[in-house]
Amino acid sequence: MELARVTIPPTPQDWSVIGDTLDTAAAQLQSVGALIVDSISVSSSAANPAFEMPLSSSQKPSDAMTTIRAQVPSPIAITLRGHTKLNKPSTTIAGAIELEANVSGLIQLTLKTYSDDWLPFSLNGTAQAEAAAMNAPILTAALHALEKTFHSEWYFESMTRFAKVDHYSLDNARDDDGDLVGIA
């Protein structure tokens, strides 16, 4: 589910600028435990990942730029994937958050989540308010850290199939009667 999008002011489409932007974003996300990057993928069309490579814990996204440039000379999207450290239950979950950088003319960062650990109810309708209260600050901190770093405000989607996005927080999607929607 796409949470928010921020556009970084126009910069030259330079590989070092793209690499530096991704390094900075990855460091900010890691500092709040939201995303510990373990792979980077690049696509030359929105629907077709062309190249993916693992990153070791000592590598930064910019370390992959030479290899990426040789494989995909004109990327449209570069995606950082990894794992997130949740507070409740105390665990690490792969694929909970991903950061996508669209790089056609300017750099647009999009933060996405594929987890319901931030929501008061799981997607099967199970109450998890305590877990959401402990995990949601990770997501909020990630959004604040990137916003502060890039001096740009997020554009928030107001609603997804599963959740209502209210600036820096999420709630389950509900119908006019307050009943949960999008529950499996």
N, C-alpha and C positions, 0 to 999 in steps of 0.2 A: 504494500500500500504506500503510495507516494505521500509523504508527510509535508514536505516543504521544499521550496526552490529558492535559491539566491543567485543573482547574476553579478558577476564580478565585472567592474568596468572594463571596457574594451582594452585589450592588450594585443601586441603582435602575436600571431599564431606561431609562437616560437616554442620548440620542444622544451627548452630550459624553463620557460615561464609556466608551461603546463606541468612539468615535473615538480617545480618549486611549489606550485599551488596545491598539487596532490600531496606532497610531503607535509606541507603546513596543515592541511585539512586532516590528514591521517594522524599526525602528532596530536592535534587538538582532540580528535575523537578518542585516541588511545589514552590521553591524559585523564579523561573522565570515565574510562572503562566501556565506552559505547562501541568501539570497533577496534579490534586488534587485527590488522590486515594480514591475511595469509595468501591472497592471490589478487592478480590484476588481470582484467580481460579488456580487450579492445575490439570494437566492431567498426566496420566501415559503412554499415547500414543499421538502422535501429533494430531490425528484427534478426540480424544475422551475426552472432559473435564470430569473429574471424580468428582470434588468437587469445589464448589464455595461458598464463604462466604463474607458477607458485612463487611466493616471496618468503624467504626465511625471516626469522625474527630480527635479524641484523640488517636486512635490506629495507630501503625506502622505495616508494614508488618511482622516484626519479632514477634509481639504479636500473630499472627495467626499460627506460626510454630508448636506449640504443637498440636493444633487441626488438622492442615494439616497433620502432621506426623502420627497421629492416623488414618486418613482417607485414605491417599495415602502414603504408606511406601517408595515407590521408584518413586518419581516424575521425569518426563522428562522436563516438562515445567511449569513454574509458571508465571502467567500473572497478571499485575496490571492494573486495569481499573478505570476510573473516569471521571472527567470533566475538561475542559480547559476554561480559561477566555480569551475571544477574545477582542481585542481592537476595532474592527469595524465589525459589529455593536457591541456596548458594551454589551456583553452577555456572558453567560456561556453555553457551548455546551458539552453534554455527548458523550463520545466515540470518540472524535476527535483524541486523541493520546492514545496509549497503549504501555506499556513496557513489553516485554516478556523476561524471563530468562530461557534459556535452561541449565540444570544442570547435564549433563551426563559427569562426569570426570572433567570438568572445567565449568566456568560460562560464558555463552555467552549472552550478552544483545542485544536485537533487539528492535529498536524504530519503531513503525508503526503509520500511521495516516489513519483515515477513514473520512477525511474532505477535502473539496476543498477550504477552507478558506485561504489557503496559496498561491493559484494559481491566476494568472492574469485573468483567465477566469474560471467561474464555469463549472461543468461537463455538464451543458446544453447549454454552449456556451455564457453565459452572461458575459460581461466585468465587472471585479471587481478589477481593478488595484489598486485603492485607498485602498480598504479593504485588499488586499494581501500585499501591502506595509506596512500596519499597523500591520498585524497579523504575517507575515513571521518572524519578529525578535523574536517572542516567540519560534518558532521552532528552529531557529538558536541558540538562547541562551540555549535551552535545550541540543542540541548536544554539544555545547562548554562546558557547565557545566559538563556533564557526561564524556566527553573526558578528561577534566582537573582533575576531581576527581579520575578517575581510571587510569590515566597516560597511556592511550591506544588510538591509533588512530582508528577512525571509518572506516569500510569498507563500501563504499557507493554503492548501486545498481545504475547503470547508467541510467536505464530506467525501467519504469513500464508501465502498460497498459494506465495509465492516465497522467503520468508526467515524465519529465526528471529530474533526480536528479543530481545536480551539486554541489558536496560537501555539503555545508551548505545551499543551496537554491534549490527551486523547480521552474519549469516552466511547462506549459502545454506541453504535447507531441505533436509534429508536424511532418508532413510528409516532404519529400524533397522539396516541394513547399512552406513550411512554414504554411500550413493549419493545423488547430487543428485536432488531432485524438483522439479517445476514448471519444468523446462527445456523450452524449445520444441523 
